C-alpha cells in the first residue's frame, strides 16, 4: 500500500473514532439529564410494581454526587479525547489552520449532537430512558467510582475552605416541595383550581387548628335535657343533624350527645309510653377535645375512636363549639352543597359585582373557593376578625375599608359583632 493510501486509512480510522467518541459524549450528556430529571414519584411507583430498572435508578440516585461525578468524568474524557484527535487530524490536512477548524468544527458537533440533541430527548423521555440505560450507567459508575469519589471529596474540601459547606445544605421540607408541585399543576381552569384546593387542604391539615373550623357555640343546635320529651322529639325531628349535644341547666353543662337513631330505637321500644323516657340515659358520653388540636391529629383520633363528633373546649374547660368528622373532610373536598353556584355557606354573589359575606365566614373558605390571597393569621380566622384586626376597632355599618387591594363595606352589625360585609375583590379577580 502506498504512503498516501496508508495516510488515507489512518484518516478514516480517526474520523470513525471521533464519531464514536461524539456518540459516547451524547450518551453521557443524555444520561445525566435523564437520571436527574426522572420523576422520583413515578420511579418509586414503578419500583413498587416490581420494575428492577426503576429500583436500579433509585439506588443510583441515592448517591447523587457519585452518579453525577462519574457521568461528568466520562463525558469530559470523551469530549477532550475527541477534540484532541480532531485537532491532530486537521493539522495534518491544513497545517496550523487546522487548530481553528478543529475548534469550530468540534464546538458545533459537540454542541448539537453531544449536548442539545441528547439532552432535549432525555428531558422529554426522562423516566423511560433512565430505566433503559440504568444497567450501563451502573457499570460506568462502578468503574469511575474511585475517581468520582476522590473528585467529589476534593471539590467539597475546597468549598468548605471557601465557607460553603454543601454537606449542611438542606433541600427543604417535603411539604414545601409538594406545595411547589401543586402550584405547577395545569389543566382545565376550574378543574385544576378544585384539585389544587383539595391538595393544599390536605397539606394544611397539620397546620390548622380545630377552633378555626368548629361550629361556634352560638350556632350549635342543642337539646335541653329538662325539656318535655315531646318537645325534645320535635327538636330532633326538625333538626338537619343526626347528633345533637344535650345540656342540663346551663349550655356549658353538656351531659351527652344524642343520636337520632338512639332516640328512634327508644321510641319503638317504648311505644305509647315514651313520655317516661330519660333523655340523659340515651345520650352518649361527650368527647371533649382542646381547641388547639390540629385537624390532622383530630382526623386520626376520629378514625382510631370510630367517632364522628367531638365537643371543643378552651384551656379553662369552657364549651367553645363542636367539630365533626364531616367538618374535617369538607376542609379537604370543600363544602358539599346543592345546586347553588356559591359553594361557601354565607356568601352571596351580587349582580353588580362583589359579594355579600357573613362576618363568620372563614378566611380559609374564601381563599379556597375564590382563589384569593387574604392573610389567614393566628389572631383571627373569620372575615369579621380580619377587619377588626386591621381596623384596630369595631367598625360601624356604612364604614368602608381597603386592605390587601380588597374593599370591605360594613353592611350590618349586631351588638359588637360584624354580621354582614360587602366585599369587592381586586379588578383582576
C-alpha positions as CSV (number, residue, x, y, z in Angstrom):
1,X,0.0,0.0,0.0
2,X,1.3,3.4,-0.9
3,X,2.1,6.0,1.7
4,X,-0.9,8.1,0.5
5,X,-3.1,5.0,0.9
6,X,-1.8,4.4,4.4
7,X,-2.5,8.1,5.3
8,X,-6.0,7.8,3.9
9,X,-6.7,4.7,6.0
10,X,-5.4,6.5,9.2
11,X,-7.6,9.5,8.4
12,X,-10.8,7.4,8.1
13,X,-10.0,5.4,11.2
14,X,-9.5,8.6,13.1
15,X,-12.8,10.1,11.8
16,X,-14.6,6.9,12.8
17,X,-13.1,7.0,16.3
18,X,-14.1,10.7,16.6
19,X,-17.7,9.7,15.6
20,X,-17.8,7.0,18.3
21,X,-16.5,9.5,20.9
22,X,-19.2,12.1,20.0
23,X,-21.8,9.3,20.3
24,X,-20.4,8.4,23.8
25,X,-20.4,12.1,24.7
26,X,-24.1,12.3,23.7
27,X,-24.8,9.2,25.7
28,X,-23.2,10.7,28.9
29,X,-25.0,14.0,28.4
30,X,-28.4,12.5,27.8
31,X,-27.8,10.1,30.7
32,X,-27.0,12.9,33.1
33,X,-30.3,14.7,32.1
34,X,-32.4,11.6,32.3
35,X,-31.1,10.4,35.6
36,X,-31.6,13.8,37.3
37,X,-34.9,14.8,35.6
38,X,-36.7,11.4,36.0
39,X,-39.7,11.7,38.3
40,X,-38.9,10.4,41.7
41,X,-42.6,9.7,42.5
42,X,-43.2,7.8,39.2
43,X,-40.0,5.7,39.6
44,X,-40.9,4.9,43.2
45,X,-44.3,3.7,41.9
46,X,-42.7,1.5,39.2
47,X,-40.3,0.0,41.8
48,X,-43.3,-0.9,44.0
49,X,-44.8,-2.6,40.9
50,X,-41.7,-4.8,40.6
51,X,-39.6,-2.8,38.0
52,X,-35.9,-3.8,38.5
53,X,-34.8,-0.9,36.3
54,X,-36.7,1.6,38.4
55,X,-35.2,0.1,41.5
56,X,-31.7,0.4,40.0
57,X,-32.2,4.1,39.1
58,X,-33.5,4.9,42.6
59,X,-30.5,3.1,44.1
60,X,-28.1,5.1,41.9
61,X,-29.8,8.4,42.8
62,X,-29.3,7.7,46.5
63,X,-25.7,8.7,46.0
64,X,-26.2,11.5,43.5
65,X,-22.7,13.0,44.0
66,X,-21.1,9.8,42.9
67,X,-23.5,9.4,40.0
68,X,-23.1,12.9,38.6
69,X,-19.3,12.7,39.2
70,X,-19.0,9.5,37.2
71,X,-21.1,10.8,34.3
72,X,-19.3,14.1,34.1
73,X,-15.9,12.4,34.2
74,X,-16.9,10.1,31.4
75,X,-18.4,13.0,29.4
76,X,-15.3,15.2,29.7
77,X,-12.9,12.3,28.9
78,X,-14.6,11.6,25.6
79,X,-15.0,15.3,24.7
80,X,-11.4,16.1,25.3
81,X,-10.2,13.0,23.5
82,X,-12.5,13.7,20.5
83,X,-11.2,17.3,20.3
84,X,-7.6,16.2,20.6
85,X,-8.0,13.7,17.8
86,X,-9.9,16.1,15.5
87,X,-7.1,18.7,16.1
88,X,-4.4,16.2,15.2
89,X,-6.2,15.1,12.0
90,X,-7.0,18.6,10.8
91,X,-3.4,19.8,11.5
92,X,-2.1,17.1,9.2
93,X,-4.6,18.3,6.5
94,X,-4.4,22.1,6.9
95,X,-1.3,22.8,9.0
96,X,-1.6,25.3,11.8
97,X,-5.0,26.5,10.5
98,X,-6.3,23.0,11.4
99,X,-6.5,24.2,15.1
100,X,-9.0,26.8,14.2
101,X,-11.0,24.4,12.0
102,X,-11.0,21.7,14.8
103,X,-12.1,24.2,17.4
104,X,-15.0,25.5,15.3
105,X,-16.0,22.1,13.9
106,X,-15.9,20.2,17.3
107,X,-17.7,23.0,19.0
108,X,-20.6,22.7,16.6
109,X,-20.6,18.9,16.6
110,X,-20.4,18.6,20.4
111,X,-23.0,21.3,21.0
112,X,-25.6,19.9,18.6
113,X,-25.0,16.1,18.7
114,X,-23.5,15.6,22.1
115,X,-25.3,18.2,24.2
116,X,-28.5,19.8,22.8
117,X,-29.9,16.8,20.9
118,X,-29.4,14.1,23.5
119,X,-30.4,16.3,26.4
120,X,-33.6,17.5,24.7
121,X,-34.6,13.9,24.0
122,X,-33.7,12.9,27.6
123,X,-35.7,15.7,29.1
124,X,-38.9,14.6,27.3
125,X,-38.4,10.9,28.0
126,X,-36.5,11.0,31.3
127,X,-38.4,8.3,33.1
128,X,-38.3,5.6,30.4
129,X,-34.8,6.5,29.3
130,X,-33.3,6.4,32.8
131,X,-34.8,2.9,33.4
132,X,-33.5,1.7,30.0
133,X,-29.9,2.9,30.4
134,X,-29.6,2.1,34.2
135,X,-27.6,-1.2,33.7
136,X,-24.9,0.6,31.6
137,X,-24.8,3.6,33.9
138,X,-24.4,1.3,36.9
139,X,-21.4,-0.2,35.2
140,X,-19.8,3.2,34.4
141,X,-20.5,4.4,38.0
142,X,-18.7,1.2,39.3
143,X,-15.7,1.8,37.0
144,X,-15.4,5.5,37.7
145,X,-16.5,5.4,41.4
146,X,-13.0,5.7,42.9
147,X,-12.1,8.7,40.7
148,X,-15.5,10.3,41.1
149,X,-15.4,9.9,44.9
150,X,-11.9,11.5,45.0
151,X,-13.0,14.4,42.9
152,X,-16.2,14.9,45.0
153,X,-14.1,14.9,48.2
154,X,-11.6,17.4,46.7
155,X,-14.4,19.7,45.5
156,X,-16.2,19.6,48.8
157,X,-13.0,20.4,50.7
158,X,-12.3,23.5,48.5
159,X,-15.9,24.7,49.0
160,X,-15.6,24.2,52.8
161,X,-12.5,26.3,52.8
162,X,-14.4,29.0,51.0
163,X,-17.1,28.8,53.6
164,X,-19.7,26.9,51.6
165,X,-20.2,23.5,53.3
166,X,-22.6,21.7,51.0
167,X,-23.0,18.8,53.4
168,X,-25.0,21.1,55.7
169,X,-27.3,22.4,53.0
170,X,-30.9,21.3,53.4
171,X,-33.1,20.6,50.4
172,X,-36.1,22.0,52.2
173,X,-39.1,20.2,53.6
174,X,-41.1,17.7,51.6
175,X,-44.2,19.7,52.2
176,X,-42.5,22.7,50.6
177,X,-41.7,20.6,47.5
178,X,-45.2,19.3,47.3
179,X,-46.7,22.7,47.5
180,X,-44.5,23.8,44.6
181,X,-45.5,20.8,42.6
182,X,-49.2,21.5,43.3
183,X,-48.8,25.1,42.0
184,X,-47.3,23.8,38.8
185,X,-50.3,21.5,38.2
186,X,-52.0,22.6,34.9
187,X,-55.2,21.7,33.1
188,X,-58.8,22.9,32.7
189,X,-59.1,26.1,34.8
190,X,-62.0,25.2,37.1
191,X,-60.9,21.5,37.4
192,X,-57.3,22.4,38.3
193,X,-58.5,25.1,40.8
194,X,-60.6,22.5,42.6
195,X,-57.8,19.9,42.6
196,X,-55.2,22.4,43.8
197,X,-57.6,23.5,46.6
198,X,-58.0,19.8,47.7
199,X,-54.3,19.1,47.7
200,X,-53.4,22.3,49.5
201,X,-56.0,21.5,52.1
202,X,-54.5,18.0,52.8
203,X,-51.1,19.6,53.4
204,X,-52.7,22.2,55.7
205,X,-54.3,19.7,58.0
206,X,-51.3,19.7,60.3
207,X,-51.2,23.5,60.5
208,X,-54.9,24.3,61.0
209,X,-56.4,24.0,64.5
210,X,-59.9,22.8,65.3
211,X,-61.0,26.2,66.6
212,X,-60.7,27.5,63.0
213,X,-63.3,25.2,61.6
214,X,-65.5,24.3,64.5
215,X,-69.2,25.4,64.7
216,X,-69.2,28.1,67.3
217,X,-71.3,27.6,70.4
218,X,-73.7,30.3,69.5
219,X,-74.6,28.4,66.3
220,X,-74.8,24.9,67.8
221,X,-78.2,23.3,67.9
222,X,-78.6,21.7,71.3
223,X,-81.2,19.7,73.3
224,X,-82.2,20.8,76.8
225,X,-82.5,17.6,78.9
226,X,-85.0,19.3,81.2
227,X,-87.5,19.9,78.3
228,X,-90.6,17.7,78.0
229,X,-89.9,14.5,75.9
230,X,-92.4,15.6,73.3
231,X,-90.5,18.9,72.7
232,X,-87.2,17.0,72.6
233,X,-88.6,14.6,69.9
234,X,-89.9,17.6,67.9
235,X,-86.5,19.4,68.2
236,X,-84.6,16.2,67.0
237,X,-87.0,15.7,64.0
238,X,-86.8,19.3,62.9
239,X,-83.0,19.4,63.1
240,X,-81.0,18.6,60.0
241,X,-78.4,16.9,62.2
242,X,-78.3,13.3,63.5
243,X,-76.1,14.1,66.5
244,X,-77.1,16.9,69.0
245,X,-75.4,17.9,72.2
246,X,-77.5,17.6,75.3
247,X,-77.2,20.1,78.2
248,X,-78.8,20.4,81.6
249,X,-79.3,23.7,83.2
250,X,-76.6,25.9,81.5
251,X,-75.4,25.3,78.0
252,X,-71.9,24.9,79.3
253,X,-73.0,21.8,81.2
254,X,-73.1,19.3,78.4
255,X,-74.1,15.9,79.7
256,X,-74.1,13.9,76.5
257,X,-74.6,13.7,72.7
258,X,-78.0,12.4,71.5
259,X,-78.1,10.4,68.3
260,X,-81.3,10.5,66.3
261,X,-81.2,6.7,65.8
262,X,-80.9,6.1,69.5
263,X,-84.0,8.1,70.0
264,X,-85.9,6.3,67.3
265,X,-84.9,2.9,68.8
266,X,-86.1,4.0,72.2
267,X,-89.4,5.3,70.8
268,X,-90.0,1.9,69.1
269,X,-89.1,0.0,72.3
270,X,-91.4,2.2,74.4
271,X,-94.3,2.6,72.0
272,X,-97.1,4.5,73.8
273,X,-95.0,5.1,76.9
274,X,-92.2,7.3,75.5
275,X,-93.1,10.2,77.8
276,X,-91.3,8.3,80.5
277,X,-88.0,8.2,78.6
278,X,-84.9,9.6,80.2
279,X,-83.0,11.5,77.5
280,X,-79.9,11.8,79.6
281,X,-79.7,8.0,79.6
282,X,-80.0,7.8,75.8
283,X,-77.2,10.3,75.2
284,X,-73.7,9.0,74.7
285,X,-70.9,10.4,76.8
286,X,-69.4,13.6,75.3
287,X,-65.9,13.5,74.0
288,X,-64.0,16.7,74.9
289,X,-61.0,17.9,72.9
290,X,-58.9,21.1,73.2
291,X,-59.4,23.9,70.7
292,X,-55.7,23.8,69.8
293,X,-55.9,20.3,68.4
294,X,-54.7,20.2,64.7
295,X,-57.1,18.9,62.1
296,X,-54.6,16.1,61.2
297,X,-54.4,14.9,64.8
298,X,-58.2,15.1,65.2
299,X,-58.8,13.2,61.9
300,X,-56.6,10.4,63.2
301,X,-58.4,10.5,66.6
302,X,-61.8,10.2,64.8
303,X,-60.6,7.2,62.9
304,X,-59.0,5.4,65.9
305,X,-62.0,6.0,68.2
306,X,-64.5,5.4,65.4
307,X,-66.4,8.5,66.4
308,X,-67.8,11.4,64.3
309,X,-68.5,14.1,66.9
310,X,-66.4,16.0,69.5
311,X,-67.0,18.9,71.9
312,X,-64.4,21.6,71.7
313,X,-63.3,23.3,75.0
314,X,-60.8,26.1,75.7
315,X,-57.9,26.0,78.1
316,X,-60.3,26.7,81.0
317,X,-62.6,23.8,80.0
318,X,-65.4,26.2,78.8
319,X,-67.6,25.0,76.0
320,X,-66.5,26.6,72.7
321,X,-68.2,24.7,70.0
322,X,-68.4,21.3,68.2
323,X,-66.4,19.7,65.4
324,X,-67.4,16.6,63.4
325,X,-65.6,14.2,61.0
326,X,-67.6,15.8,58.2
327,X,-66.2,19.2,59.1
328,X,-62.6,18.0,58.5
329,X,-63.5,16.1,55.4
330,X,-65.1,19.2,54.0
331,X,-61.9,21.1,54.7
332,X,-60.3,18.7,52.1
333,X,-63.1,18.3,49.5
334,X,-64.9,21.6,50.0
335,X,-68.5,22.2,51.1
336,X,-70.9,19.6,49.8
337,X,-73.8,21.7,48.5
338,X,-76.8,21.5,46.3
339,X,-77.4,23.4,43.0
340,X,-76.3,26.8,44.3
341,X,-73.5,28.4,42.4
342,X,-71.6,29.6,45.5
343,X,-70.2,26.7,47.5
344,X,-69.3,28.6,50.6
345,X,-72.2,29.0,53.0
346,X,-72.8,32.6,53.9
347,X,-71.6,34.1,50.6
348,X,-74.0,35.7,48.0
349,X,-72.7,37.0,44.7
350,X,-74.1,40.4,43.7
351,X,-75.2,41.2,40.2
352,X,-73.3,44.4,40.0
353,X,-70.1,42.7,41.2
354,X,-68.7,41.8,44.6
355,X,-70.0,39.6,47.3
356,X,-72.2,39.8,50.4
357,X,-70.4,37.8,53.0
358,X,-71.5,36.9,56.5
359,X,-69.0,38.0,59.1
360,X,-68.4,34.5,60.5
361,X,-67.3,33.0,57.1
362,X,-63.7,31.9,57.5
363,X,-60.8,33.3,55.5
364,X,-59.7,29.8,54.6
365,X,-63.0,29.1,52.9
366,X,-62.9,32.4,50.9
367,X,-59.3,31.9,49.8
368,X,-60.0,28.3,48.7
369,X,-63.3,28.9,46.9
370,X,-62.3,32.1,45.0
371,X,-58.5,31.6,44.9
372,X,-58.0,34.9,46.9
373,X,-54.9,35.5,49.0
374,X,-56.3,37.2,52.1
375,X,-54.0,36.7,55.1
376,X,-55.1,33.9,57.4
377,X,-53.4,34.9,60.7
378,X,-53.4,33.0,64.0
379,X,-55.1,36.0,65.7
380,X,-58.3,35.6,63.7
381,X,-60.0,33.1,61.4
382,X,-63.1,34.9,60.1
383,X,-63.7,37.8,57.8
384,X,-65.0,39.8,60.7
385,X,-61.9,39.0,62.6
386,X,-59.7,40.2,59.7
387,X,-61.5,43.5,59.5
388,X,-61.4,44.2,63.3
389,X,-57.7,43.1,63.3
390,X,-56.7,45.5,60.5
391,X,-59.0,48.4,61.6
392,X,-57.9,48.1,65.3
393,X,-61.5,48.9,66.2
394,X,-65.1,47.6,65.9
395,X,-66.4,49.4,62.9
396,X,-69.9,50.7,62.4
397,X,-72.3,50.0,59.5
398,X,-71.5,52.1,56.5
399,X,-67.8,52.3,57.1
400,X,-65.5,51.2,54.3
401,X,-62.0,49.8,54.5
402,X,-59.4,48.8,51.9
403,X,-57.0,46.1,52.9
404,X,-54.8,44.0,50.6
405,X,-56.4,45.5,47.5
406,X,-59.9,44.4,48.7
407,X,-62.7,46.8,49.6
408,X,-64.8,45.9,52.6
409,X,-68.0,47.7,53.4
410,X,-69.7,47.0,56.7
411,X,-73.4,46.3,56.0
412,X,-74.8,45.0,59.3
413,X,-73.6,44.8,62.9
414,X,-75.3,43.1,65.8
415,X,-74.1,44.5,69.1
416,X,-70.3,44.2,68.8
417,X,-70.4,41.5,66.1
418,X,-70.0,42.2,62.4
419,X,-72.6,40.1,60.7
420,X,-72.6,41.2,57.1
421,X,-69.9,42.6,54.8
422,X,-69.8,43.7,51.2
423,X,-66.5,42.6,49.6
424,X,-65.2,43.9,46.4
425,X,-62.1,41.9,45.3
426,X,-59.3,43.4,43.1
427,X,-60.3,44.0,39.5
428,X,-58.1,41.1,38.4
429,X,-60.3,38.7,40.4
